[in-house]
């Protein structure tokens, strides 16, 4: 509660600490004050190696477990449950540096078209996407994907939206206000992100033609404040949003697409278009620009490819 951790993060920490408690019990440690630095280091090594009950963990997963263990021992020291902190010197393993995966702009367009409820669904020249009925769920799914790609939001931020978080129109004294959405990121930190015309149009179609039909699902006594609704009139879950994306990807013939791939694509396409990295940082809700700078590596690779293909003295 104090750190504003998400429910999924808390559940992961709970699993990690249960496994840690079992490992300590196997070593005969019954009191947290008896744990040594070697015990913590051996636990980390065991995570990476695996055992008969657990497969080896990747560096990122093992690092998360070590963070949970370090938090536990720091808490024990602060509360007077232990005389020292044996985990202080045990560092999480450095994760391998992986470039974010992004899909091309044409692939994004085919993916969104495959969600249906739009003129591009199966109607473009050479389109491999078959026609999709423009029912309430098709309108919802198209709006969902447009908003995911149009804002670079995390899937948890999108399904957590309420109707009041969205502002599609409005006027100031001097000019029309742009459409915006208020996203709540990690640690409850909020940010205001503009919405482009494609996402705005898709959201208006969903709110006018689809959401009212979903909101009056049989057997539902009260209306939900959630922006995206499922077929029963309740808030669309992460699994439901994943299912909508997976179905559209299958129809579009695109492999290995996830909500985070759309987030990576959002950032990569902005930088390719000349956006400043700090602007992209604010849009993504990154606490540090260092996190955002990994996307610049992707664009540098693209520049190298273009240079090698176009410059007469690049090769040979």
N, C-alpha and C positions, 0 to 999 in steps of 0.2 A: 504493500500500500504506500509506503513512504517513497519508494523509488518509481512508482507508477508502472510496474511491469505488467505486461499483457498476460492474460490467462494462459495462453499457450506456453509462454516463457516460464511461468510458475509451475506448470505441469511438467515441463522438461527438467527444471531444477529439482522438482520433487523426485522424479525418477533417478536423477543423478545421485542425489543424497541418499536415497534408499540403497542404491548399489554401493555407495561409499560405506554406509553403515554395515552392510553385509560383509564387505571386505575387511573392515576393522574388526568385526566380530570373529572372522576366521583367523585373524592374527592375535586374538586374545585381548583386544583393547576394549575394555568395558566402560572406560571413563574418558571423556574428551580431553582431559588434562594429561592422559597417558600417551597421547598420539605424538609421534616424532616426525621430523621432516622426512626421514627415510620412508616412513609409512605412506606419507602423501605422495612422494616421488614414485614409490612402487605401485601405488594405485594408478597413477598416470600411465606408467609403463604397461600395466595390465590392461588399461583401456585401449592402448594402441595395439597390443598383441592379441587381445581377445582370449577367450577360454571356452570350455565345453558348453557353457550356457549363453555366451555372448560373442557375436562376431567382432572383429577388430573395428574400432571406431576411426573415422576420418579425423584429421587434425582439428577441423572446426568443431566437431561434436565432442572430442576429447577436451578441447579448450573450454567449451561451455561447461563441462563437468568440473573442470579445475576451477573455473570462476565461481561455481556454486560452492565448492569445497573451501575456497579461500574466503568467501563471504561468511560461511559457517564459522570458521575458526576466528575470523576478525570479530564476529559477533560474540563468540564465547569469551574472547579476551576482554572486550568492552564490558561485558556483563559480569566479569569476575568468575567465570566458570573454568578458566584455565589461566595458568601463570604466564604463558607465552603463546605465540602464534607460529606453529610449526609449518604452516602452509605459505608463510610470507615469502620464502625464498624459492618456492616452486612456481615457475612461470608456465603459462599455457603454451603448448607447441605452436610455433608460427604457422599459420595456414598458408598453403601454396597460393601463389598469386595467379588467379585465373581471370582472363579477360571476360567481361560480361558478354553473354550471347545476345545478339540482336538479329531481327529479321528485317528484310528489305522493305521499303515503302510499298512496292507492288504487292508483296506478300501480306502486309498489314491491310491493304485495301481489299484483297481477296478474302482475308479472314473476316473482316467486318461485314463484307457483303454476304458472306456465307451465313451470318447470323440471321439474315432475313430482314423483312419489314423495311426494305429500302429499294429504290429504283435500280441500284447496281446489282441486286441479288440475282445472279444467273442471267442478266440481260446484256452484259457487256460483250464486245466482240472477242471471240476466242475464249470466253469464260468457261472454266471447268466446274463452276458452281451451279448446281441445279436450282430450279426455282424453289423458294421457301415461302410458306404461307405467312401472311402478315397478321397473325393472331396476336393476342396479348403477350404471350411468352416470347414470340419472335420480336415484337417491338421492344420488350424489356431487354432481351439479350443483345439486340443491336445497340441500344442505349448504353448498356453495361460495358460493352467492348469499346464503343466510342469514348466513353468517359475514362476507362482504364488507360487507353492509349493517348487520349487527348490531355490528360492531366499527369500521367506518370505515377499515379497513386498506387499504393500497395493494396492488395486484395482485401486485407482487413479494414483499411480505411474506407474503401468503396462500400462494402457490405454494412459498415457501421454508420453510414450516412443516414440522416433524417431528412425529410422534405424541407425543413427549415434551414438546412445547411446549404441549400441550392438557391442561387439568385440568377435567374435567366434574363431578366430585363429590369430596367429602371432608368430614370432620368435625373441628372443633376441640373444645376442652373445653366451650365454651359454646354453640356454634351450628353449624349446617351451613355449610360454606364455599361461597361462590358459585363458579360455573363461570368459569374464566378462560383466557386464551390469552396466551402470551408472544410478542410481535412484535418482530422485529429491523428497525429503521428505517434511515434514512440515516445513514451513518457508523458502522454497527454498533450504534447506540444502541438498547437494549432497553427495552420498556415492557410492563406487565401490564395487560390490558384485560379487563373483565368481559364475560361472554356472557349474553345474555338467554335466556328459556325457549324461544323459538321456535328460535333457533340451536342451543341445547343439545340439544333434542329431535331436530332434523335431523341433528346431528353424531352422536348416539347411534345413530340409525337407520342412518346411513352406516357407522359403525365396526363395527356388529354384523352388518348384513345385506348390505353391499356391498363394503367394503374387503377382507375376506378373499377374496372371489371374484376381485377385481382383482389381489390380491397373488400369486395362484398362476397367473398367465398362462403359457401354454405357452412353453417355451424359456427361461424366466427361472430362473437358477441360484440367485440370492440374493435375499432379501427386502429391499425398500426401506424406509428409515426415514421416508420422506416421508409426510405426512399425506394429501395428495390424490394419488391414483394415476391414471395413464392406462390405457387398455385393455391395454397390454403389461406392466403391473405396475411401470412406472417412474414417476418424479416427473412430475406434471402440469406442463406448461410454461405460460408466459404466453400463448402462442398458443392452447393447448388451453383455458385458462380463458376467454380472449376468445371462443373459439368456442362454449363453453357459454352464455355470457351473450348472445351474438348470436342463438343459436338460440332461447333463451327469449324474447328481445325480439321476434323475428319472430312467434312463436306468440302473444304477448300483444298484438301490434299497437302496440308502443311504438317510436318512432323516436329516434335519437341517444342511445343508452344506452351507457355505457362503465363500466369499473370505477371511474374517477375520478368519474363522475356519481353513482354509488352512495356514494362517499366524501363528496361535496358534500351529497348528500341526508341522509346520516347526521348531519353537522354542522348543517345547516339545521333539520332536524326536532328535534334536541336543543335548539337555541336557541329555536325556536318553542315548545317545551314548558317553557321557563323555566330551562334549564341555564345555569350560569355560564360565561362565555367562557373562563376559565382552566381549568375542568374539561375543556371541549371541546378546548382546546389540548393538555392532557396526553393525552387519549384519541387525538388525531390524531397525536401525536408531533412537533408543531411546536416548533422550537427557540425561536421568539419568538412572543409573543402577537399581535404586529402581523400576522403571517401569518394568524392565526385571525380577526382582527377584520373581515376582508373579508366573512365570513359574516353579521356583524351588519348590514351594509348590506342584505342580502337580507331579513332579518326586519323591518327598518325599512320597506322598500318594502311588505311585506305589511301592516304596521300602518297605513300610509297608505291602502292599498286598503280595508281594513276600516273605517277611520275615515270615508273618503269615502263609503262605501256605507251606513254605519249611522247616522252622526250627522246630526240634522235640519238643522244649520246649517253643515255641512261644505262644501256646494256652493251655487251660486246667489248 
